[in-house]
Amino acid sequence: MNAVVLLTVGTLLLSLYALCLVLLRAPVFGTAVYRPMIVNIGLSLTPTAILIAVLGAMIGITLLAPSAVALWAVIAVGAAGWLLMLPNSAYLITELNFSHRDESERVPLWYDIVLVLTLALSGVFNTLLNLALAQSLYVLVVRPNDDHPLRHPDSWVMSVVVLVLVTFGMYLGRYIRFNSWDIRHPISFVRKLVGYFAERGHIREALGFCTAHSVLLAILYLIVVAPLVAVL
């Protein structure tokens, strides 16, 4: 459990450091604050807030007004909201394209390298931490009385599926400029999605993007998070 706490604290420190670098860039080098990065940092932390809220609601229902219907309703709504917002964490990887950089500014390249690398790492670790928490919550709900719930493959399969969906969400955000809340307009969303993938080459591009990023995140999950989850 101490390792999980350290991972959580370290992840929050990465986000805080990224925020500080973004804010300091303006006064130190005489540039405008790049606000989209600040927004993206906030969005990357949203999935964690959703998980905390869901866990709190579950505990509240269990202790104050036990109801299987209410409990599963909270889990279903929370899981949907969490999955919609989680790509915002991993999306920070795409900031490595340095699209914010204006060569007319006097910002040293080394500063932007550290800034963007910190930003990307904060997104990666937010994603991994969220997946670890979600996997732990999943086995707690599905196998509450199992002493070794992670020996079963279903939670790991769930984790892989989530990673693939996250990378697809990253692709939609970067290349089609979708936001998580665009799902509120399903007809427009589907029409735009179908139109985009009807164009030649986009399906192949999406497959390559999702495969490359899914493998990267899966390897990092195995290296960093899986050993921590395995001892829970």
C-alpha positions as a Markdown table, in Angstrom:
| # | Residue | x | y | z |
|---|---|---|---|---|
| 1 | Met | 0.0 | 0.0 | 0.0 |
| 2 | Asn | 2.9 | 2.4 | 0.7 |
| 3 | Ala | 4.1 | 1.9 | -2.9 |
| 4 | Val | 0.7 | 2.8 | -4.2 |
| 5 | Val | 0.7 | 6.0 | -2.0 |
| 6 | Leu | 4.1 | 6.9 | -3.4 |
| 7 | Leu | 3.0 | 6.3 | -6.9 |
| 8 | Thr | 0.0 | 8.6 | -6.3 |
| 9 | Val | 2.1 | 11.3 | -4.7 |
| 10 | Gly | 4.7 | 11.1 | -7.4 |
| 11 | Thr | 2.0 | 11.4 | -10.1 |
| 12 | Leu | 0.5 | 14.5 | -8.5 |
| 13 | Leu | 4.0 | 16.0 | -8.2 |
| 14 | Leu | 4.6 | 15.5 | -11.9 |
| 15 | Ser | 1.3 | 17.3 | -12.7 |
| 16 | Leu | 2.2 | 20.1 | -10.3 |
| 17 | Tyr | 5.7 | 20.5 | -11.8 |
| 18 | Ala | 4.3 | 20.6 | -15.3 |
| 19 | Leu | 1.9 | 23.3 | -14.2 |
| 20 | Cys | 4.7 | 25.3 | -12.7 |
| 21 | Leu | 6.8 | 25.1 | -15.8 |
| 22 | Val | 3.9 | 26.2 | -18.0 |
| 23 | Leu | 3.1 | 29.2 | -15.7 |
| 24 | Leu | 6.8 | 30.2 | -15.3 |
| 25 | Arg | 7.4 | 30.1 | -19.0 |
| 26 | Ala | 5.5 | 33.4 | -19.5 |
| 27 | Pro | 7.1 | 35.7 | -17.0 |
| 28 | Val | 10.6 | 34.2 | -17.3 |
| 29 | Phe | 10.8 | 34.4 | -21.1 |
| 30 | Gly | 8.3 | 37.2 | -21.8 |
| 31 | Thr | 5.7 | 35.1 | -23.6 |
| 32 | Ala | 2.0 | 34.6 | -23.2 |
| 33 | Val | 0.8 | 31.8 | -21.0 |
| 34 | Tyr | -0.1 | 28.8 | -23.2 |
| 35 | Arg | -3.6 | 28.2 | -21.6 |
| 36 | Pro | -4.4 | 25.0 | -23.5 |
| 37 | Met | -1.7 | 23.2 | -21.5 |
| 38 | Ile | -3.2 | 24.4 | -18.3 |
| 39 | Val | -6.6 | 23.1 | -19.4 |
| 40 | Asn | -5.2 | 19.8 | -20.4 |
| 41 | Ile | -3.5 | 19.3 | -17.1 |
| 42 | Gly | -6.8 | 19.9 | -15.3 |
| 43 | Leu | -8.6 | 17.4 | -17.7 |
| 44 | Ser | -5.9 | 14.8 | -17.1 |
| 45 | Leu | -6.6 | 14.9 | -13.3 |
| 46 | Thr | -10.4 | 14.6 | -13.9 |
| 47 | Pro | -10.5 | 10.8 | -14.1 |
| 48 | Thr | -8.9 | 10.4 | -10.7 |
| 49 | Ala | -11.5 | 12.8 | -9.2 |
| 50 | Ile | -14.2 | 10.7 | -10.8 |
| 51 | Leu | -12.8 | 7.5 | -9.3 |
| 52 | Ile | -12.6 | 9.1 | -5.9 |
| 53 | Ala | -16.2 | 10.3 | -6.1 |
| 54 | Val | -17.4 | 6.9 | -7.2 |
| 55 | Leu | -15.6 | 5.2 | -4.4 |
| 56 | Gly | -17.0 | 7.7 | -1.9 |
| 57 | Ala | -20.5 | 7.2 | -3.2 |
| 58 | Met | -20.1 | 3.5 | -3.0 |
| 59 | Ile | -19.0 | 3.7 | 0.6 |
| 60 | Gly | -21.8 | 6.1 | 1.5 |
| 61 | Ile | -24.5 | 3.9 | 0.0 |
| 62 | Thr | -23.1 | 0.8 | 1.7 |
| 63 | Leu | -22.9 | 2.4 | 5.1 |
| 64 | Leu | -26.0 | 4.7 | 5.1 |
| 65 | Ala | -28.5 | 3.2 | 2.7 |
| 66 | Pro | -27.6 | -0.2 | 1.4 |
| 67 | Ser | -29.1 | -0.7 | -2.1 |
| 68 | Ala | -27.8 | -3.0 | -4.8 |
| 69 | Val | -29.7 | -1.0 | -7.4 |
| 70 | Ala | -28.2 | 2.3 | -6.3 |
| 71 | Leu | -24.7 | 0.8 | -5.9 |
| 72 | Trp | -24.7 | -0.6 | -9.5 |
| 73 | Ala | -26.2 | 2.7 | -10.8 |
| 74 | Val | -23.3 | 4.6 | -9.3 |
| 75 | Ile | -20.8 | 2.1 | -10.7 |
| 76 | Ala | -22.3 | 2.2 | -14.2 |
| 77 | Val | -22.5 | 6.0 | -14.4 |
| 78 | Gly | -19.1 | 6.5 | -12.8 |
| 79 | Ala | -17.5 | 3.9 | -15.1 |
| 80 | Ala | -18.9 | 5.6 | -18.2 |
| 81 | Gly | -17.8 | 9.1 | -17.1 |
| 82 | Trp | -14.4 | 7.8 | -16.1 |
| 83 | Leu | -13.8 | 6.0 | -19.4 |
| 84 | Leu | -14.9 | 9.1 | -21.4 |
| 85 | Met | -12.5 | 11.3 | -19.5 |
| 86 | Leu | -9.5 | 9.0 | -19.2 |
| 87 | Pro | -8.1 | 9.7 | -22.7 |
| 88 | Asn | -7.5 | 13.2 | -21.6 |
| 89 | Ser | -4.7 | 11.9 | -19.4 |
| 90 | Ala | -2.9 | 9.9 | -22.0 |
| 91 | Tyr | -3.6 | 12.7 | -24.5 |
| 92 | Leu | -0.7 | 14.7 | -23.0 |
| 93 | Ile | 1.7 | 12.3 | -24.8 |
| 94 | Thr | 0.7 | 14.1 | -28.0 |
| 95 | Glu | 2.1 | 17.4 | -26.6 |
| 96 | Leu | 5.5 | 15.9 | -27.6 |
| 97 | Asn | 4.9 | 17.4 | -31.1 |
| 98 | Phe | 5.9 | 20.8 | -29.6 |
| 99 | Ser | 2.9 | 22.4 | -31.4 |
| 100 | His | 2.9 | 25.2 | -28.8 |
| 101 | Arg | 6.4 | 26.4 | -29.7 |
| 102 | Asp | 6.8 | 29.7 | -31.7 |
| 103 | Glu | 10.3 | 30.2 | -33.0 |
| 104 | Ser | 9.8 | 34.0 | -32.7 |
| 105 | Glu | 9.8 | 33.6 | -28.9 |
| 106 | Arg | 12.9 | 33.6 | -26.8 |
| 107 | Val | 12.2 | 30.4 | -25.0 |
| 108 | Pro | 15.3 | 28.0 | -25.0 |
| 109 | Leu | 14.7 | 24.6 | -26.6 |
| 110 | Trp | 15.9 | 22.9 | -23.4 |
| 111 | Tyr | 13.2 | 24.5 | -21.4 |
| 112 | Asp | 10.4 | 23.4 | -23.7 |
| 113 | Ile | 11.9 | 19.9 | -23.8 |
| 114 | Val | 11.7 | 19.6 | -20.0 |
| 115 | Leu | 8.3 | 21.2 | -19.9 |
| 116 | Val | 6.7 | 19.0 | -22.6 |
| 117 | Leu | 8.5 | 15.8 | -21.3 |
| 118 | Thr | 7.1 | 16.5 | -17.8 |
| 119 | Leu | 3.7 | 17.2 | -19.2 |
| 120 | Ala | 3.7 | 13.9 | -21.2 |
| 121 | Leu | 5.0 | 11.9 | -18.3 |
| 122 | Ser | 2.3 | 13.3 | -16.0 |
| 123 | Gly | -0.3 | 12.2 | -18.5 |
| 124 | Val | 1.2 | 8.7 | -18.8 |
| 125 | Phe | 1.4 | 8.2 | -15.0 |
| 126 | Asn | -2.1 | 9.6 | -14.5 |
| 127 | Thr | -3.3 | 7.0 | -17.0 |
| 128 | Leu | -1.4 | 4.2 | -15.3 |
| 129 | Leu | -2.5 | 5.2 | -11.8 |
| 130 | Asn | -6.1 | 5.4 | -12.9 |
| 131 | Leu | -6.0 | 2.0 | -14.5 |
| 132 | Ala | -4.4 | 0.5 | -11.4 |
| 133 | Leu | -7.1 | 2.0 | -9.2 |
| 134 | Ala | -9.9 | 0.9 | -11.6 |
| 135 | Gln | -8.5 | -2.6 | -11.8 |
| 136 | Ser | -8.4 | -2.8 | -8.0 |
| 137 | Leu | -11.9 | -1.4 | -7.7 |
| 138 | Tyr | -13.1 | -3.9 | -10.3 |
| 139 | Val | -11.8 | -7.0 | -8.4 |
| 140 | Leu | -13.2 | -5.5 | -5.2 |
| 141 | Val | -16.7 | -5.4 | -6.6 |
| 142 | Val | -16.5 | -8.7 | -8.7 |
| 143 | Arg | -14.6 | -10.8 | -6.2 |
| 144 | Pro | -14.9 | -9.3 | -2.7 |
| 145 | Asn | -14.2 | -12.6 | -1.0 |
| 146 | Asp | -11.4 | -13.8 | -3.1 |
| 147 | Asp | -8.0 | -13.7 | -1.4 |
| 148 | His | -6.1 | -13.6 | -4.8 |
| 149 | Pro | -8.6 | -11.9 | -7.2 |
| 150 | Leu | -5.8 | -10.8 | -9.6 |
| 151 | Arg | -4.9 | -14.4 | -10.5 |
| 152 | His | -8.0 | -14.4 | -12.7 |
| 153 | Pro | -7.5 | -13.1 | -16.2 |
| 154 | Asp | -10.7 | -11.0 | -16.5 |
| 155 | Ser | -9.3 | -7.9 | -14.7 |
| 156 | Trp | -6.2 | -7.9 | -16.9 |
| 157 | Val | -8.3 | -8.3 | -20.1 |
| 158 | Met | -10.4 | -5.4 | -18.9 |
| 159 | Ser | -7.2 | -3.3 | -18.5 |
| 160 | Val | -6.0 | -4.1 | -22.0 |
| 161 | Val | -9.4 | -3.2 | -23.4 |
| 162 | Val | -9.4 | 0.1 | -21.5 |
| 163 | Leu | -5.9 | 0.9 | -22.8 |
| 164 | Val | -7.0 | 0.3 | -26.4 |
| 165 | Leu | -10.1 | 2.5 | -25.9 |
| 166 | Val | -7.9 | 5.2 | -24.3 |
| 167 | Thr | -5.5 | 5.3 | -27.3 |
| 168 | Phe | -8.5 | 5.5 | -29.7 |
| 169 | Gly | -9.8 | 8.4 | -27.7 |
| 170 | Met | -6.4 | 10.0 | -28.0 |
| 171 | Tyr | -6.5 | 9.6 | -31.7 |
| 172 | Leu | -10.0 | 11.1 | -31.9 |
| 173 | Gly | -8.9 | 14.1 | -29.8 |
| 174 | Arg | -5.7 | 14.8 | -31.8 |
| 175 | Tyr | -6.8 | 14.2 | -35.3 |
| 176 | Ile | -10.5 | 14.8 | -35.4 |
| 177 | Arg | -10.4 | 17.3 | -32.5 |
| 178 | Phe | -13.2 | 15.5 | -30.6 |
| 179 | Asn | -13.6 | 16.3 | -26.9 |
| 180 | Ser | -15.0 | 13.9 | -24.3 |
| 181 | Trp | -18.2 | 16.0 | -24.0 |
| 182 | Asp | -18.9 | 15.8 | -27.7 |
| 183 | Ile | -20.7 | 12.5 | -27.0 |
| 184 | Arg | -23.6 | 14.7 | -25.8 |
| 185 | His | -24.5 | 15.1 | -29.5 |
| 186 | Pro | -24.4 | 11.5 | -30.6 |
| 187 | Ile | -25.8 | 12.0 | -34.1 |
| 188 | Ser | -23.3 | 14.8 | -35.0 |
| 189 | Phe | -20.6 | 12.7 | -33.4 |
| 190 | Val | -21.3 | 9.6 | -35.4 |
| 191 | Arg | -21.8 | 11.5 | -38.6 |
| 192 | Lys | -18.4 | 13.2 | -38.2 |
| 193 | Leu | -16.7 | 10.0 | -37.2 |
| 194 | Val | -18.1 | 8.0 | -40.2 |
| 195 | Gly | -17.2 | 10.8 | -42.6 |
| 196 | Tyr | -13.6 | 10.9 | -41.3 |
| 197 | Phe | -13.0 | 7.2 | -41.5 |
| 198 | Ala | -14.6 | 7.0 | -44.9 |
| 199 | Glu | -11.6 | 9.0 | -46.3 |
| 200 | Arg | -8.8 | 6.9 | -47.6 |
| 201 | Gly | -5.9 | 6.1 | -45.3 |
| 202 | His | -7.5 | 7.2 | -42.0 |
| 203 | Ile | -8.4 | 3.7 | -40.8 |
| 204 | Arg | -4.8 | 2.5 | -41.4 |
| 205 | Glu | -3.4 | 5.6 | -39.7 |
| 206 | Ala | -5.7 | 5.1 | -36.6 |
| 207 | Leu | -4.7 | 1.4 | -36.4 |
| 208 | Gly | -1.1 | 2.3 | -36.4 |
| 209 | Phe | -1.5 | 5.1 | -33.8 |
| 210 | Cys | -3.6 | 3.0 | -31.5 |
| 211 | Thr | -1.3 | -0.1 | -31.7 |
| 212 | Ala | 1.9 | 1.9 | -31.1 |
| 213 | His | 0.4 | 3.8 | -28.1 |
| 214 | Ser | -1.4 | 0.8 | -26.6 |
| 215 | Val | 1.8 | -1.3 | -26.7 |
| 216 | Leu | 3.7 | 1.5 | -25.0 |
| 217 | Leu | 1.2 | 2.0 | -22.3 |
| 218 | Ala | 0.8 | -1.8 | -21.7 |
| 219 | Ile | 4.6 | -2.2 | -21.3 |
| 220 | Leu | 4.7 | 0.7 | -18.9 |
| 221 | Tyr | 1.8 | -0.7 | -17.0 |
| 222 | Leu | 3.6 | -4.0 | -16.6 |
| 223 | Ile | 6.8 | -2.3 | -15.5 |
| 224 | Val | 5.4 | 0.3 | -13.1 |
| 225 | Val | 2.0 | -0.6 | -12.0 |
| 226 | Ala | 1.3 | -4.4 | -12.3 |
| 227 | Pro | 3.7 | -5.2 | -9.5 |
| 228 | Leu | 1.9 | -2.8 | -7.2 |
| 229 | Val | -1.5 | -4.0 | -8.1 |
| 230 | Ala | -0.4 | -7.6 | -7.7 |
| 231 | Val | 0.2 | -7.1 | -4.0 |
| 232 | Leu | -3.1 | -5.5 | -3.2 |
